[in-house]
Each structure stands twice: as C-alpha cells, then as structure tokens.
C-alpha cells in the first residue's frame, strides 16, 4: 500500500506556529515537546487531555529555540540561538555557547545518539551564507564534525543501531549519510537521496524501527519516506505546504506527530491553509525508535 493511503494526517492541536519544529516524545511524562522558532516558544502537548487546543502548555524562550530534548532528571535541554541551554525550575541557563564567532548563525536541529551524545546543527539565520555545520555535544564539550559547511543543516537522525547518521543539506535538497565509528564520530558523508524539484525542500529527518528515513518537506505538502538503501518509498500528503519534522509517540511509538509552519506563506496561501502552523497526527504500523536521554 503506498504511503499516504493508510496514513491520513489530522490536526492534533491548534497552534498557528510561525515555524513549528523539533517535535520529540517524552516517554517519562507521556507528552510531546516542540518549538516555534520564530515565535520564541516551547510547547508541551498532552494528548491525554483530549481537548483540541486545551492540551497545549507554552513556555516563553529568551531567544529563538530550535529544539528541546527531555532529560532524565525532568529538566529540558534546549538548543536556542546562541547555544545549548538547560531549562529547569522556570529558568534557562546557558550550558555551552556554539559558534560565538558567528553571530549570524543559530542552532537548527538535533538528535540524541544511542550513546547519549547530542548531535546538533547550525545554520545561517538569513538563509544565505554556507556557514552552518554539525557538532557533537557530550560531557559538557562540543566538537565540530566533518561535513562541508551548509546554508541550512537539518538533522541529524540515526539508524536503529546508531551506526549510520543522516544529515540534510536543505537548500541543495540532498540527504547525506555517514557511518558512525566506535569513537562516536562520523566517517565520510556520502549521497543518500535527493528531494526532486517540485517536492519542496527536505527539513527534519527521523528514522523508525525498521530503518526507514522520514523527512519533512518544507513547501512540499507532506513527509517523504526512504528505505535504508535510499530508495524513495512514497509521501504522506498533508493539507498544508510546510511540514517541518515528525516524531513517533504514544505508548507503542506508533502515533506520529508532525510540526508545520506558516513562515513564508502569503495572505492568500494562509487563507487557503487555515491549519498551517498546527500540530498534526496520524498512525503507522511500524513504530518509531524509543527516544534516548542525553548523557549530560
């Protein structure tokens, strides 16, 4: 059955995010965290409330938050514009500055490797200069990784065993992959797949328990799916143009949540897409991977 035939997205929560991003399932608290980068918001969605819109709690961030990762102690690790922050007891504290010499850059996406390290990417906030890169954050230190600079990085995402990392060069429409060595660092990045012209730009990637790579399509009205060998498996179609990233949640990790964005849409396009920027959901047969907690 082609992707999309059995997976029909519907609105889980009205958000109206300018740039909804970074969804991640919190297994301990059984909720979904995500951000509105341009709205300077952290959002917590509680699906157990069952009331559209009323299930959303919001935290104001001091600067553009790109991602949020739950910590084992109940705090949150938050990638905001200037670096990695810890959010606890209602306050943000900078843990590690990233690229302080590049004030025009900001953090953009992140994922936890099975070894507990956090891999994160940066980008040119003006979306013009190839100044974005990837980093590995572990033990309070942040080490630059090997791929060539990009204008907009997205990902990383990891294979089920953590031995392959997927990296997205958004403006070039390319998805790259690289082996992850025993030392926790990537080998040479190689071509994995390309989003065809007319299908938008690849945004945040996620991998399910079968190794299928799911990639949000900004301007592409859906989410693309790729086999571990890079073969295109199809697309889950959405009623909004800008789909940024998905996360697998619920008790069985078979409920998908997808963030979307209003950014870049004209008044006419917004009128035609009343749910742009909302949180969507659908179910799948193959579950996702259980989110890991960072080691630090």
C-alpha positions in Angstrom: 0.0 0.0 0.0 1.5 3.4 -0.9 2.5 5.8 1.8 -0.4 8.1 2.5 -3.2 5.6 1.6 -3.4 4.3 5.2 -1.9 7.4 6.9 -4.2 10.4 6.8 -2.9 13.4 9.0 -5.4 15.4 11.0 -5.0 18.3 13.4 -4.0 17.2 16.9 -3.8 20.7 18.3 -4.3 24.2 17.0 -1.0 26.1 17.4 -0.6 28.6 14.5 3.2 28.4 14.8 5.3 30.7 12.6 8.0 28.0 12.4 6.9 24.9 14.3 9.9 22.5 14.7 11.7 19.9 16.7 8.9 17.5 18.0 10.2 14.9 20.4 8.2 12.4 22.5 8.8 12.5 26.3 8.4 8.8 27.4 8.5 9.6 31.1 5.9 12.3 31.0 3.9 10.9 28.1 3.8 14.2 26.2 5.2 15.8 23.1 7.6 18.7 23.2 8.2 21.0 20.2 9.1 24.6 19.5 8.1 27.6 17.5 11.4 29.0 16.5 10.3 32.4 15.3 7.6 32.7 17.9 10.2 32.1 20.7 8.1 29.4 22.3 8.5 26.0 23.8 5.3 23.9 23.6 4.2 20.8 25.5 1.3 18.9 24.1 -0.5 16.4 26.3 -2.6 14.1 24.2 -4.3 12.6 27.2 -6.4 15.8 27.7 -8.4 15.0 24.6 -9.5 18.7 24.1 -8.3 20.3 20.9 -6.2 23.3 21.8 -6.6 23.0 25.6 -3.8 20.3 25.7 -1.1 22.9 24.9 1.2 24.4 27.5 3.6 27.1 26.4 6.9 28.5 27.8 8.4 31.7 26.5 12.0 31.4 25.4 14.6 34.3 25.7 15.8 33.7 22.1 15.0 31.5 19.1 14.6 27.9 20.4 15.4 25.4 17.7 14.9 22.1 19.6 14.1 20.7 23.0 15.2 17.3 24.5 13.9 15.9 27.8 16.5 15.0 30.4 16.3 12.0 32.8 16.1 14.3 35.8 13.0 16.1 34.5 14.8 19.2 33.1 15.0 20.1 29.5 18.0 20.6 27.2 17.1 23.4 24.8 19.0 24.5 21.7 18.4 28.2 21.4 20.0 30.7 19.1 23.4 31.1 20.8 23.9 27.6 22.2 22.8 24.7 24.4 20.7 25.7 27.4 19.2 23.8 30.4 15.7 24.7 31.4 14.7 23.8 35.0 12.6 25.5 37.7 11.3 28.0 35.2 14.7 29.4 34.1 17.0 29.0 31.2 20.8 28.6 31.8 23.4 28.6 29.0 25.4 25.3 29.2 27.6 25.7 26.2 27.9 28.5 23.6 28.0 27.3 20.0 29.8 29.3 17.3 30.1 32.6 19.3 32.3 33.9 16.5 29.3 33.6 14.0 26.6 35.8 15.5 24.5 35.5 12.3 24.1 31.7 12.8 21.7 29.9 15.0 21.0 26.3 16.1 18.5 24.5 14.0 18.0 20.7 14.7 19.3 18.0 16.9 19.0 14.3 17.9 20.3 12.0 20.7 22.7 9.2 19.6 22.2 5.8 21.3 25.5 6.5 23.2 23.8 9.5 24.9 25.6 12.3 23.0 23.6 15.1 21.4 24.4 15.9 17.8 23.2 19.3 16.6 23.4 21.5 13.5 23.6 25.2 12.9 22.6 27.5 10.0 22.8 31.0 8.7 19.8 32.7 10.1 19.5 34.8 7.0 19.5 31.6 4.9 22.2 32.9 2.6 25.7 32.0 3.6 27.1 28.4 3.8 28.1 28.9 7.4 26.2 26.0 9.0 27.9 23.0 10.5 27.3 19.9 12.7 28.5 19.3 16.3 28.6 16.5 18.8 27.8 17.7 22.4 28.9 15.3 25.1 30.2 15.7 28.6 29.8 19.4 28.5 32.0 19.8 25.5 31.0 20.5 21.9 33.2 19.1 19.0 32.8 20.1 15.3 32.0 17.3 12.9 33.2 16.7 9.4 30.7 17.5 6.7 31.3 20.6 4.5 29.5 23.8 5.6 25.9 24.3 4.5 23.5 27.2 4.4 20.8 25.2 6.3 21.6 22.0 8.1 18.8 19.6 9.3 19.1 16.5 11.3 21.0 14.5 12.4 18.9 11.3 12.5 20.4 7.9 13.4 19.8 4.4 12.2 18.3 1.9 14.7 21.7 0.7 15.8 23.3 4.2 15.7 25.9 3.1 13.2 24.7 5.4 10.5 23.9 9.2 10.7 21.6 11.0 8.2 22.3 14.7 7.5 20.2 17.1 5.4 21.5 19.8 3.2 18.2 21.6 2.9 18.8 24.2 0.1 20.7 21.6 -2.1 17.7 19.2 -1.5 20.2 16.5 -0.6 20.2 13.9 2.2 23.6 12.5 3.1 24.6 9.5 5.2 27.8 8.7 7.0 29.0 5.7 9.1 29.4 6.4 12.8 32.6 4.9 14.2 33.3 3.3 17.5 34.7 6.6 18.7 31.3 8.2 18.2 32.3 10.4 15.3 31.1 10.2 11.6 33.1 9.0 8.7 33.0 10.5 5.2 29.5 11.7 4.3 28.1 10.3 1.1 25.0 10.9 -1.0 21.9 9.1 0.2 18.9 10.6 -1.6 17.6 13.8 -3.2 14.3 15.5 -3.0 13.1 16.1 -6.6 12.4 19.6 -7.8 8.8 20.4 -7.2 8.6 18.4 -3.9 9.8 21.2 -1.7 12.9 21.2 0.5 13.9 18.4 2.9 13.6 19.5 6.5 14.0 17.5 9.7 14.7 13.7 9.3 13.7 10.9 11.7 14.3 7.1 11.5 11.7 4.4 12.5 12.4 1.0 14.0 12.7 -0.6 10.5 15.3 1.9 9.4 13.0 3.9 7.2 14.0 7.6 6.9 11.2 10.1 7.2 11.9 13.7 6.1 9.6 16.7 6.4 9.0 18.6 3.2 9.0 22.4 3.5 6.9 23.6 0.7 6.3 20.0 -0.4 2.9 19.3 1.3 4.0 16.2 3.1 6.6 13.9 4.5 8.8 11.7 2.3 9.9 8.2 3.2 13.1 6.5 2.1 14.3 2.9 2.5 17.7 2.3 4.2 19.3 2.0 0.7 17.9 5.4 -0.3 15.0 4.2 -2.4 12.0 6.5 -2.4 9.1 4.8 -0.7 6.4 7.5 -1.2 5.0 10.5 0.6 2.4 11.1 3.3 0.3 14.0 2.0 -0.7 17.0 4.2 -3.3 19.8 3.7 -0.6 22.4 4.5 2.5 23.2 2.5 5.3 23.4 5.1 5.8 20.2 7.1 8.9 20.5 9.1 9.5 17.3 11.1 7.8 14.3 12.7 8.2 12.4 15.9 6.9 8.9 16.9 5.0 8.9 20.2 2.4 7.2 22.3 2.8 4.1 24.4 3.6 2.0 21.3 5.5 4.7 19.4 3.1 4.2 16.5 1.4 7.6 16.8 3.1 10.2 14.6 3.1 13.9 15.4 4.2 16.5 12.8 5.1 20.1 13.2 4.2 22.6 10.5 4.9 26.3 9.7 3.2 29.5 8.5 6.6 31.0 7.6 6.9 32.3 4.0 3.2 31.9 3.2 1.3 34.8 1.6 -2.1 36.0 3.0 -3.8 34.2 0.2 -1.9 31.0 0.9 -2.7 31.3 4.6 -6.4 31.7 3.9 -6.3 28.5 1.8 -4.3 26.7 4.5 -6.1 27.5 7.8 -4.2 24.8 9.7 -0.7 25.9 8.6 1.4 26.0 11.8 -0.7 23.5 13.6 0.4 20.2 15.1 -0.8 17.2 13.1 -1.0 13.5 13.9 -1.6 10.1 12.2 -0.8 6.4 13.0 1.6 3.9 11.4 2.1 0.2 11.5 5.9 0.3 12.0 6.7 2.1 15.3 9.5 4.6 15.8 12.5 4.2 18.0 12.4 4.9 21.7 13.9 8.4 22.4 17.0 8.2 24.4 18.1 10.6 27.2 21.3 12.6 26.8 24.3 11.5 28.9 24.8 15.1 30.0 
